[in-house]
């Protein structure tokens, strides 16, 4: 198997993070302009949350999420790549992680239906935990 294939879903996650960042500002800047308050009142994340509607803040919450479990995903993908133990099972699990994180982000940034979001998050987390457990076994017990 081509070891480089594990990098594709990793790049996908990076692009997703960039897309959420741009979406966050596409929602936030017009809302700030509409609120007609000076920029200086938005000095902390707490003040932004307080002064802007919840729906405008959803992408910011999602962006924070993208620096939690995905950080472990990035590290794990790099470990798999460096150790050259990438196989089809890892690649499929990595794509599942990405796909369900993408769906999670779409829900989180828009409708924010909590139980749908939680289900999507859970499937992505299970894919990651599977990858991590398998990698631990592969690397520790070869």
Residue pairs with C-beta under 8 A, 6 or more apart in sequence:
1 86
1 87
1 88
1 91
2 86
3 81
3 84
3 86
4 81
5 86
5 91
6 77
6 80
6 81
6 86
6 90
6 91
6 94
7 77
7 81
8 95
9 77
9 91
9 94
9 95
9 97
9 98
10 73
10 74
10 77
10 78
10 94
12 98
12 102
13 66
13 70
13 73
13 74
13 97
13 98
13 101
16 66
16 98
16 101
16 102
16 105
17 63
17 66
17 67
17 70
19 105
20 59
20 62
20 63
20 66
20 105
20 109
21 63
23 59
23 109
24 59
24 60
24 62
24 63
24 109
27 55
27 56
27 59
28 48
28 52
28 56
28 59
28 60
31 52
31 53
31 56
32 39
32 42
32 52
35 51
35 52
37 51
41 47
41 51
42 48
42 51
45 60
48 57
48 60
49 57
54 112
55 112
58 108
58 109
58 110
58 112
59 108
59 109
61 108
62 104
62 105
62 108
62 109
65 104
65 105
65 108
66 101
66 105
69 124
69 125
69 128
70 101
72 128
72 132
73 94
73 97
73 128
73 131
76 128
76 131
76 132
76 135
77 94
79 135
79 139
80 86
80 90
80 131
80 135
83 139
85 135
85 138
85 139
89 134
90 131
90 134
90 135
93 127
93 128
93 130
93 131
93 134
94 127
94 131
96 123
96 124
96 127
97 124
97 127
97 128
97 131
100 120
100 121
100 123
100 124
100 127
101 120
101 124
103 120
104 117
104 120
104 121
104 124
107 113
107 116
107 117
107 120
108 117
